[in-house]
Amino acid sequence: MQLNSDGRFLVLGLKKRFHIAMLFVLPYSTGVLAQSAPVSPDHPWHTSSEISVEADARNIPDSRFTIDSTKTYSLPELIDLAEAHNPATRVSWERARAQAANLGAARSELYPTLVAAALSQTGRAEADFGNRFDGQTIQEFQIALDLNYTVFDFGGRSGRINAAKAHVLAANFAFNDTHRQLIYQVQQAYYRLLSSMGQEDAARASLANAQTVQQAAEQRLANGLATLPDVLESRSATAQAEYDLQSILGTEEIFRGDLGTAIGASATAVIQVHPLDQVPTPESIGDTVDQAINRALGQRPDLMQQVAEIRSANARVKEGRAAYYPSLSLSVSPAEQSLYGFQSPYPWAHTTQLGGGISFGLQWSVFDGGARKSRLAAARAEVHAAEAQANVKRNQIADEVWAAYSNLNTAFRQLQAAVALLESASQSYSAALQSYNYGVRNLLDVTAAQRTLAQARSADISARTQVLTSFADLAFRTGDSIRANWRPGP
């Protein structure tokens, strides 16, 4: 834009450019403000960015599958479904694949790198010939290769490769540990569901007993052999039994949702399982606690992961030592060049040539202010920390196995006591009800026997499921649950 005598065009041009610049700046400034912190602590944070993130969250693919609601599943089948569909296994699997890719990147340092480049450029200039200038044009085409290779580096590359290998091992053990934890999660959810189903049956039986006592009291009241407080007491016992049943039904619904989530299905999925009385209960452990601890120390994947971390730390020490030595590299760069030239009044000229070079480079850090020493010291400290962490894990595993072993033995003893309690409580209730019908016992004795029987039924269910849960817990603590020759019960 040209400037007139009073400078008016210049001012208008500057204003126009300012407005155009603001059109570009304002959208970006709005985005920056949207990413700032909340303006105050007393209100939730809501912006357009939140809306976009919520939309992205709704668009995440749903990995849940639809389970057959007409089929009755065993525990091994549910575990297989969980391992195939629960997203936790895919997370660990993808992380293991990422570590394997990192190992491939580390191994690539053992091979040379080759870069190809193509160049084309045209140049025009005026050349001075005596008392005149003649224009000349030069067209250049060039293809070049650049090959670089580290001949030796005293173990720097092998240290990085060994560290990457250890990371792959750690990721694989973490993948196995994810399966161990997922199997345990499914087992716990499965046994909680079985327990709630058994408690439901026990609650329904207790409700039937309470109704029987209520009916007997009402009949005796009608015959003038009982009082109204007796009937009211029996009705209260029936209402309490109904309340306990509804509470158990609500708990059962929650446990069904937990099992559905554990196997990778919807929490609302209807999963049919075998009742508790069809699931065999183990009668003994089969080995000593020392055998269980030794087996755990030899196969727990989280301990193996710690050992892999020790390997990785040792590899970093090797890499740190290599930094004290020189590295030798080779560089080869051949190039094919083709030139076309034209200078008036001469015709086009052309030439082709092969150029390039080869070189060796020896690089050695003579002084770095102690950086190599500090990095090597840090790597050695990481080795000691990894070894100490492995010892911590060993002690933790031994304690976990000991506790699980003790809990299983306790569960066996509680089951024996629960069976005896249920038998005696059943006999006591039958005798109290019969005596009440004959008029030789009062209603309070019957309702007390009925409550004791209900508690005995509940204790029997809890004891049986506690044995199954403790057995699964011991397999989880020892790592048996992910061994190829180990399968859970139905």
RASULGI-V112273 format. One record per helix or strand of 2 or more residues. SS is the DSSP state (@ for helix, = for strand). FROM is the first residue (numbers start at 0). TO is the last residue. If there is no record, write none. Layout:
ss={SS SS}
from={FROM FROM}
to={TO TO}
This chain:
ss={@ @ = @ @ = = @ @ = @ @ @ = = @ @ @}
from={7 47 71 74 86 112 131 155 227 271 275 288 300 326 348 370 442 479}
to={33 57 72 84 109 128 151 221 261 272 277 298 321 342 362 437 477 481}
